[in-house]
């Protein structure tokens, strides 16, 4: 209710904004980072705010093009339009200038654009709520508004520069955590998002968004994003293991599955498909031992095992199937 009252009170104070800020536009006062991995070319946006589902309004990206963060009094069109301008060959600064040129609410906007070359352009409107500011350089821009203090942006910049050896996703989360540690949003915490796109577009655009994680409502959204990223990494091992199984490279498959299980030893899904792979590799005794422990936790996995031979996912003899089901 307080957020809604704030929204309408600001409308009454700044009537010129009525044409550019509609009621369904989010008031995403927040801190964020756009970044590019100089080694891989991957591009990313990470954001945290005391606002519900911040990732649905702030974060925009397209493989082989760039990424955009649009926040404060968010103009969502800046995401799609900004990426389209980059595709037309505009530099980030040219794109930003075009977006702001006819925007009556430009003084209340905060926007960062990064392209596939690592060039950036950032705008913090003069009427963004204190403390507000940004810092940028090759391959990154950090920006924040409505912060508790003026230490947040410098902390984000420092974290970006000090964690250059991290994978891009983990580096982005480290920047968010540094912002929060420095004081963060004056209102507190609620939601966060992390998106990474590929350096080049492919013929399968559905695979070009490499990571897309959102925490829409949480007491500690950065901690939850970090946890989800670890789960994502574990399932990367599972997916790679599946690819090895398809190629009949069972040793390599088991290495990947074991790596995943070490990360999340209590995850029954990971345990189960590892056991099924063992069974398909004729290691029945070991597979059966794993399956019995899984069945103790949830009997439904036993029923699933019964169904796998029919669709070709479990290729064992009748006797071995009985052993796996006992």
C-alpha positions in Angstrom: 0.0 0.0 0.0 2.9 2.4 0.8 4.4 1.8 -2.6 1.1 2.5 -4.3 0.6 5.7 -2.4 4.2 6.8 -3.2 3.5 6.1 -6.9 0.4 8.3 -7.1 1.8 11.1 -4.9 4.8 11.3 -7.3 2.4 11.5 -10.2 0.7 14.5 -8.6 4.0 16.2 -8.0 5.4 15.5 -11.4 2.3 15.6 -13.8 4.6 15.7 -16.9 5.5 12.1 -16.1 2.0 10.9 -16.7 2.6 10.3 -20.4 5.7 8.2 -19.8 4.9 6.3 -16.6 1.7 4.3 -16.7 0.3 2.5 -13.7 1.6 -0.9 -14.9 5.2 0.4 -15.1 7.2 -0.8 -12.1 8.9 1.7 -9.7 12.1 -0.3 -9.8 14.4 1.7 -7.5 17.3 -0.6 -7.2 20.9 -1.5 -7.9 22.1 -3.4 -10.9 25.1 -4.3 -13.0 25.5 -5.0 -16.7 28.7 -6.9 -17.5 30.6 -8.8 -20.2 33.1 -11.5 -19.8 36.1 -10.5 -21.8 37.2 -14.1 -22.3 33.9 -15.7 -23.4 32.0 -12.7 -24.7 29.0 -13.6 -22.6 26.9 -10.7 -21.4 24.8 -10.3 -18.3 22.4 -8.3 -16.2 22.1 -8.8 -12.4 19.7 -6.8 -10.2 18.3 -6.6 -6.7 15.5 -4.4 -5.3 12.9 -3.9 -2.6 10.3 -4.4 -5.3 8.3 -7.4 -6.3 9.7 -9.3 -9.4 12.3 -6.8 -10.3 13.7 -9.0 -13.1 10.6 -8.7 -15.2 11.1 -5.0 -15.7 14.8 -4.2 -15.3 16.7 -6.9 -17.2 16.8 -7.2 -21.0 19.3 -9.0 -23.3 19.8 -10.7 -26.6 22.6 -13.0 -27.7 25.1 -11.4 -30.1 23.6 -7.9 -29.4 23.9 -6.7 -25.8 22.1 -6.2 -22.5 20.1 -3.3 -21.0 19.2 -2.4 -17.4 16.3 0.1 -17.1 15.4 1.2 -13.6 14.3 3.9 -11.2 11.1 5.1 -12.8 11.4 2.2 -15.3 10.6 2.7 -19.0 10.3 -1.0 -20.1 10.4 0.0 -23.7 14.0 1.0 -23.3 14.9 -2.7 -23.1 13.4 -3.8 -26.4 14.1 -0.5 -28.2 17.6 -0.3 -26.9 18.5 -3.8 -28.2 16.9 -3.0 -31.5 19.0 0.2 -31.9 22.1 -1.9 -31.1 21.1 -4.3 -33.9 20.8 -1.4 -36.2 24.5 -0.6 -35.6 24.1 2.2 -33.1 26.7 2.4 -30.3 25.4 2.2 -26.7 25.7 5.9 -26.3 23.9 6.6 -29.6 21.1 4.2 -28.5 20.8 5.8 -25.1 20.7 9.3 -26.6 17.9 8.3 -28.9 15.9 6.7 -26.1 16.2 9.7 -23.9 15.6 12.3 -26.6 11.8 12.1 -26.6 11.3 10.9 -23.0 9.6 13.4 -20.8 10.6 11.3 -17.7 14.3 11.2 -18.6 15.3 13.0 -15.3 13.8 10.2 -13.3 15.3 7.3 -15.4 18.4 5.2 -14.8 19.6 3.2 -17.7 22.7 1.2 -18.7 23.4 -0.3 -22.1 26.2 -2.7 -22.9 26.9 -4.1 -26.4 28.7 -7.2 -27.6 32.0 -5.3 -28.0 31.9 -4.3 -24.3 31.1 -0.7 -24.9 28.8 0.9 -22.4 26.6 4.0 -21.8 24.9 4.9 -18.6 22.4 7.6 -17.6 21.3 8.6 -14.1 18.6 11.2 -14.2 19.1 14.3 -12.0 15.8 13.5 -10.1 16.7 9.9 -9.3 16.2 9.5 -5.5 19.3 9.9 -3.4 21.6 8.2 -3.1 21.9 7.6 -6.8 24.8 7.2 -9.2 26.7 5.0 -11.5 30.3 3.9 -12.5 31.3 2.3 -15.7 34.2 1.2 -17.9 35.1 -1.3 -20.5 32.8 -4.4 -20.2 30.7 -3.1 -17.2 28.4 -0.6 -15.7 27.1 -0.5 -12.2 24.2 1.8 -11.2 22.0 2.4 -8.2 19.3 4.7 -6.9 17.5 5.1 -3.6 20.4 3.6 -1.8 21.0 3.8 2.0 24.3 5.7 1.4 26.8 6.8 -1.2 29.1 3.7 -0.7 27.0 1.3 -2.7 28.2 2.1 -6.3 31.9 2.2 -5.3 31.6 -1.1 -3.6 30.0 -2.6 -6.7 32.7 -1.3 -9.0 35.4 -2.6 -6.7 33.8 -6.1 -6.5 33.6 -6.3 -10.3 37.2 -5.4 -10.7 38.5 -7.7 -7.9 36.6 -10.8 -9.1 37.8 -10.9 -12.7 38.8 -14.6 -12.4 35.3 -15.7 -11.5 32.9 -17.1 -14.1 30.6 -14.3 -15.2 27.5 -15.5 -13.3 29.3 -15.8 -10.0 31.0 -12.5 -10.6 27.7 -10.8 -11.1 26.3 -12.2 -7.8 29.4 -11.1 -6.0 28.8 -7.5 -7.2 25.2 -7.7 -5.9 26.4 -9.0 -2.5 29.0 -6.2 -2.3 26.2 -3.7 -2.9 24.0 -5.2 -0.2 27.0 -5.3 2.2 27.6 -1.7 1.7 24.1 -0.7 2.6 21.9 -1.5 -0.4 18.4 -0.3 -1.0 17.3 2.0 1.8 14.0 0.1 2.0 15.6 -3.4 2.3 15.4 -6.5 0.1 12.7 -8.3 -1.8 13.6 -9.6 -5.3 16.6 -10.3 -7.5 17.4 -11.6 -11.0 20.4 -12.9 -13.0 20.4 -13.2 -16.8 23.3 -14.2 -19.1 23.1 -14.3 -22.9 25.5 -15.9 -25.4 28.2 -13.8 -27.2 26.7 -14.9 -30.6 23.2 -15.7 -31.8 22.7 -19.2 -33.0 20.2 -21.0 -35.2 18.6 -22.2 -31.9 17.7 -18.9 -30.2 16.0 -20.9 -27.4 19.5 -21.9 -26.3 21.0 -18.4 -26.5 19.8 -17.3 -23.0 22.4 -19.2 -21.0 21.1 -18.4 -17.5 17.8 -16.9 -16.5 17.2 -17.0 -12.7 14.7 -14.9 -10.8 13.7 -14.6 -7.2 10.5 -12.6 -7.2 9.8 -12.4 -3.4 12.2 -13.3 -0.7 13.6 -12.1 2.6 17.1 -12.6 1.2 16.9 -12.6 -2.6 20.7 -12.4 -3.3 21.3 -15.4 -1.1 18.5 -17.3 -2.9 19.9 -16.3 -6.3 23.3 -17.6 -5.2 21.7 -20.9 -4.1 19.8 -21.2 -7.4 23.0 -20.6 -9.3 24.7 -23.5 -7.5 21.7 -25.7 -8.4 22.1 -24.6 -12.0 25.7 -25.6 -12.0 24.9 -29.0 -10.6 22.4 -29.6 -13.3 24.9 -28.5 -15.9 26.9 -31.6 -14.8 23.8 -33.7 -15.0 23.0 -32.5 -18.6 26.6 -33.1 -19.6 26.4 -36.6 -18.1 23.3 -37.3 -20.2 25.2 -36.3 -23.4 27.9 -38.7 -22.5 25.3 -41.5 -22.0 24.0 -40.8 -25.5 27.5 -41.3 -26.8 27.9 -44.5 -24.7 30.8 -42.8 -22.8 29.8 -44.2 -19.4 33.0 -43.4 -17.5 32.7 -39.7 -18.4 29.0 -39.8 -17.7 29.6 -41.1 -14.2 32.2 -38.4 -13.5 29.7 -35.7 -14.4 26.9 -37.3 -12.3 29.2 -37.7 -9.3 30.2 -34.1 -9.6 26.6 -33.1 -9.5 25.8 -35.3 -6.5 28.8 -34.0 -4.6 27.2 -30.5 -4.9 23.8 -31.7 -3.8 24.1 -35.0 -2.1 20.5 -35.0 -0.9 18.9 -34.5 -4.3 17.0 -37.6 -5.2 16.7 -36.7 -8.8 20.5 -36.7 -9.3 20.9 -39.9 -7.3 18.1 -41.6 -9.3 19.4 -41.0 -12.8 22.9 -41.9 -11.7 21.6 -45.2 -10.5 19.7 -45.8 -13.8 22.9 -45.0 -15.8 24.7 -47.6 -13.7 22.0 -50.1 -14.4 22.2 -49.5 -18.1 26.0 -50.0 -17.8 25.3 -53.4 -16.3 26.4 -52.4 -12.8 23.2 -53.8 -11.3 24.3 -54.4 -7.8 25.6 -50.9 -7.3 22.5 -49.4 -9.0 20.2 -51.5 -6.9 21.9 -50.4 -3.7 21.4 -46.7 -4.7 17.8 -47.3 -5.7 16.8 -49.0 -2.5 17.9 -45.9 -0.5 15.9 -43.7 -2.9 12.8 -45.8 -2.5 13.0 -45.4 1.2 12.7 -41.7 0.8 9.9 -41.8 -1.8 8.2 -44.9 -3.0 7.1 -43.2 -6.3 10.6 -43.6 -7.6 10.1 -47.4 -7.6 7.0 -47.0 -9.8 9.0 -44.8 -12.1 11.6 -47.5 -12.5 8.9 -49.9 -13.6 7.9 -47.5 -16.4 11.3 -46.9 -17.8 11.9 -50.1 -19.8 8.7 -49.5 -21.9 10.2 -46.2 -23.3 13.7 -47.5 -23.7 15.3 -45.6 -20.8 16.2 -48.7 -18.8 17.6 -51.6 -20.8 18.0 -54.6 -18.5 16.9 -58.2 -18.4 13.7 -59.2 -16.5 15.8 -60.7 -13.7 17.8 -57.5 -13.3 14.7 -55.4 -13.4 13.3 -57.4 -10.5 16.5 -56.9 -8.6 16.2 -53.1 -9.2 12.6 -53.1 -8.0 12.9 -55.3 -4.9 
